[in-house]
Amino acid sequence: MNKYLRGIIGMLIAIFTFAQPRASFCETAEIKIVKSTFFPAVIKIKKGDVVRWTNTEELLHAVTSGKAPIHDGKIKEEYVLPRFETRIDRAGFIDYFCVLHHATMRGVIIVEDAPEKETPAH
């Protein structure tokens, strides 16, 4: 296999590994740290879902919530070694950032209310 073909295959693998929609609904939302960037930086989840940050690099990162550099307490500050996850139990918008690189690493979690479960009529 020549170098050109190997390069294309490598790029396709990287694209499919890291390509995610900008917003998605799921029970566990994955945010990867790639080249000191949150990917995706904006996600949409339901109240009660879990958000998991995964650090794909050797550089140290720590996640917390708030408008950088001010913490607001919605997400407790934690190092991402190599991952950190937390359940989000409050609807609304949660700004988050890397405590160590707050000038450039920021994101938003959009949390929608989970639909109420209907109880069967008796």
N, C-alpha and C positions, 0 to 999 in steps of 0.2 A: 504494500500500500504506500503510495507516495506521500510526501509531506503535505501537499495541498489538500488531499482527501482527508488525511488525519486531522488537519486543522479545521476543516469544515465539520467533520463529525464531532470534534471537541467543542466547537461553538454551538452546534445543535444540542448537544448534551447539556451545556451550560444554560442555554436558553430555556429548555424544557425543565431543568432542575429549579431555576430561580424565577421563571416567569409565572406570575400569579396575577389574578385580576386585582384591580385597585380596591374593590370592595366586594366582600363575599359574605354569605350567611353560612355558619357552621357551628358545631358544638365546641370545637377547639380551633381557634384561629392562630395561624403560625406567622410570626414576624421574624424574618432573618436579618442578621446584621452582616452586611456584605460591603466591604471597602468603606467602613465607618458610615454606613447609610442604613436606615431601617427600610426593609423591603417586604411588603408594601408599607409605606409610611402612614397610609390612611386605610383603616378597615372598618367594616360594619358588622356588628354582632348582635345577638339577642341578649337581654338581661339573663344572667345565670351562666353564660358561656365562659369558657376558659380562653385566655390569651397566653400564648407561649412565645417567648423571645428566644432565638437560638443564635449564638455567636459563632460565625463561621471563620473567624480569624483569630490570630494570636493576641491581638491588642485587647486590653481589658476594657470592658464596658459595664455600666451600672444604670439601671432603668428606674425612673420614678415618674410620678405624675405632677402636672402643674405647668405654668408658663415659665419656661427656663429663664433664669436659674432658680425660681421660687417654687418650692415643693408645696402641694396643696393637700397631701395626705390621702388622696383617693387610691393611690397605689403606693405601697410601702417601698422604699428604696432597696433594691437588691442588685447584687452583681450577677451578671449573666455568665456563669461558669459551668459548662458551656451553654446551659439554658436556664431559664427562669419562667415560671408560669403562675398565673393568678386567676381566680374566678372573679368576674365582674358582676356585681349584684345590684347596681344602680343604673337606671336609664339616663341617657344624656350624652354629652360630649366630654371625653376625657383627653386632655392634652398630655403627652408624655415626652420625655427627653432622656438623653444619656447624661448622667450627672458629671461625667468626666469630660464630655465633648458637647456641652449644651449649646455652644454657638452654632453648631452645624447639624447635630443629630436630634431631630424633633419629629413628632408624629401625632396623629389623632385617632382615637377609638370612638366610633359612633355606636352608641348602645341603645337599641330599641327595646321597648317593653315587649316581653314575651306574651303571646296571646293567652288570655285566660282559658283554662280548661273548662269545657262545658260539662256540667253534671247531668246525667240522664234523669229525665222526669219520671217520677214514680206513679 
